[in-house]
Amino acid sequence: MICSVVQVKPTNDFKVYVYFNDGKIKLYDMSPFIGKGVFKPLESLDIFVERCTVMNDTLNA
């Protein structure tokens, strides 16, 4: 079975909890990527928290 993302919950330190359809929950630290390349627009914590959503069964930021 291919896992898909059903929910995401960003934290106040550039981490995000990702909930999968198989019941697993993973915590990803995005801080090493923030402010670099395509992640440049997410350097504001407010924007990071606002933009973390689920789209097409994946984390979209």
C-alpha positions as CSV (number, residue, x, y, z in Angstrom):
1,M,0.0,0.0,0.0
2,I,1.2,3.5,-0.9
3,C,1.0,5.8,2.1
4,S,-0.6,9.2,1.7
5,V,-0.6,12.2,4.0
6,V,-3.9,12.9,5.7
7,Q,-3.0,15.7,8.0
8,V,-0.1,18.0,8.9
9,K,0.5,20.1,12.0
10,P,3.4,22.6,11.8
11,T,5.1,23.6,15.1
12,N,6.6,26.9,16.1
13,D,10.2,25.8,15.5
14,F,10.0,24.8,11.8
15,K,9.0,21.2,12.4
16,V,5.9,19.5,11.1
17,Y,4.0,16.5,12.3
18,V,2.8,14.5,9.3
19,Y,0.0,12.0,9.8
20,F,-0.3,9.2,7.3
21,N,-3.3,7.0,6.2
22,D,-1.6,3.9,7.7
23,G,-1.7,5.5,11.2
24,K,1.9,6.5,11.3
25,I,2.9,9.9,12.6
26,K,6.3,11.4,11.7
27,L,8.0,14.6,12.9
28,Y,10.1,16.3,10.2
29,D,12.6,19.0,11.0
30,M,12.4,21.5,8.2
31,S,14.8,24.1,9.8
32,P,17.9,23.1,7.7
33,F,16.0,23.9,4.5
34,I,14.2,27.1,5.6
35,G,15.6,30.2,3.8
36,K,17.3,28.2,1.0
37,G,16.2,27.7,-2.6
38,V,12.5,27.0,-3.0
39,F,12.1,27.2,0.8
40,K,13.2,30.9,0.9
41,P,9.6,32.2,1.2
42,L,9.1,30.1,4.3
43,E,11.7,31.9,6.5
44,S,8.9,33.7,8.3
45,L,7.5,31.4,11.0
46,D,4.0,32.8,10.4
47,I,4.2,32.0,6.7
48,F,5.6,28.5,7.4
49,V,2.7,27.6,9.8
50,E,0.1,29.1,7.4
51,R,1.4,27.4,4.3
52,C,1.8,23.8,5.6
53,T,-1.2,22.0,4.1
54,V,-2.1,18.7,2.5
55,M,-2.5,18.7,-1.2
56,N,-2.8,15.6,-3.5
57,D,-2.1,13.4,-0.5
58,T,1.3,15.0,0.2
59,L,2.7,17.8,2.4
60,N,2.5,21.1,0.6
61,A,4.3,24.2,1.8
